[in-house]
Amino acid sequence: MRFFASVFCTLFIGTFYVGQQASAHEPKWSPWVEFGGAYVTDDASRGSVTLFAPLSQGPRDLLFIDARGKLFEEEAREANVALAYRQMLANGWNLGAWIGGDVRRTGLDNTFWQLSGGFEALSENFDIRVNGYGPVTDPPAVGVDDDADDCTLQSEKPVAVHVMRVPVN
């Protein structure tokens, strides 16, 4: 937990310094933090925090950090940090790319790391996103389910994923 807190605080404080660069235009975007969560049952609860922080911005472009932390049931937790760039075109489309890293600590006390990245084309009516996620952790990891009556061994392993989404607004 201290790892997540130190990463979050470093990014949060550092972005205010970097984001206050002198420029000839009024910044469009300011840093923000969002907290959320839900308590449904003891087995289905979660909490989250999100940080958005511009590092550099012009009238039609933005370089920013998107950092997220999540707490899940059964001691599972996750952190994601991404560096992203978006360029706004005159025709209304925004083109962007991002690269990031993720870490997840599971309820079976395993830690998985992955690199992630993607491209996006966003408009008023369409969001086209192509993302990829690649594990860095050596699979598989095994844990003991202490809650099971028979001390069941469970296997967990990271999986490479490629996603393309085209939602229509």
N, C-alpha and C positions, 0 to 999 in steps of 0.2 A: 504494500500500500504506500510506503514511503517513496518508492520509485515513481509511482504515478503522480503523487503529490509534488515531488521535486521537478519532474518533467513539466507538469502543468504550470507550476509557479514560475519556472525559468522562462517558459514560452510566454506566459501572461505578462510578466514584468518586462521582458526583453522586447516584446512587440510594441509596447507603448513608446520605448526609446527609439526603435528603428522606424516605427510608423509616424513619428513626428518630424520627418525630413522636411526641409524647407522646399517649397515648390511655388510656381507661379500661378497655380490655380487652387481653388477651394476643394479640399478632399470630398469625394462623394461618399466614401465608406469609412466608418469608424469601427474600432474593435467592439465586440460584444461577447457576453458570456450568457449561456442559457443552462439552467438546471432543470432536471425533470426526474420523474420516477413514478412508480406505481406499486402499490401493495395490493395484491390480489389474494394470495394465500402465502403461507410460509414457503411453499415450493415454487411459487411463480411471482416473485417480486423482483424489482430492478430499480436502479438509480442511475442517473447519467449527468454528465456535465459536458458542454461543448464550448469551445473558444474559437471565434473567428477573429483574425487579426491581420489587417492589411500591412504589408511590409513596404510596398511602393505602389503608387498609383498615379496615372496620368488621366487626361480627360476621357480616354477611351480604352484604358487598359488597367489591369490590376494584378499584382503579385501578392499572394496572401498565404497565411497558415491556417489550416483547419485542424484543430486538435480535439479529441474526444476521449472521455473516460467513462467506463460503464461498470457497474457492479450488478451481478446477477445472484440468483439464489445459489445455495450450496457452495459459497465461498468463491465462485467463479468471478473473474474480473478481466477487463480488456482495456487497452489504450491504443489509440490510432492517432498518428500525426502525418499530415500531408502538406506538401508545398505545392501550390497551384498557381497557374497563370491564366487569365482570361483577357481576350481582345474583343471589343465591341465593334462590329462592322456597321457601316451606314445603312445597310439593308435590314437591320433589326436582328441579325444573328449574332450570337456570342460564341466564339471559338475558344476552347481551352484545353489544357493538359495539366496533369498532376502526377506526382510521384510521392509515395509514402511508405511508412512502415507500421506494422501492427504487432502487438504482443497480447497473448491471451493466456491467462492462468485458469486452468479448469478446476472443476470440483473434485477431480481425482488427483490434484496436486501436480499436474504436468504444465509446463510452460511451452508455448508454441510461438515462434516468430515468423513473420512473412513480410515480403516486399510487395508493394502494390503500385498500380499506376493506371492511367487511363487518358482517354481523349473524349471531348464532348463538343457538341454543337447544340446550342440552346436558342430557341426563339419563343415568341409569345404563345405559339400553339404546339410546338414540338420540343422534346428534350431527347437528343440522341446521345447515348453514352456507351462507350466501349471500355470496359475495365478488365484488368487481369490481376490475379493474386497468386503469388508463388511462395510456397513454404521455404523457409531457410532452416528450420529445425529438422534434425534427423528423425525420421519416423522409424518404427512406431513407438509410442510411449504407453506404458502399462501402469495402471493404478488399481488400488484395492477399494472396492465400494464398501466402506465401513458400515453403511446403513443396511446392507443386505444381511439376512440372517445367516447365510453360509459363507460370508467373506468372499464374494465373487470377484474374480479378476476381470477387469475390463480393459480393452485395448482402445487407444485413441491414436489417430494419426492425422497429420495435416494433408490437405488435398489441394492441388493446383486447380484454380477456377478461372474461367474466362466468361465474361458476362457482356451481353449487348442488350440494352433496353431502349425502347422507343415509345415512351408514353405520349399520348395525345392529350393536350389540355382542353 
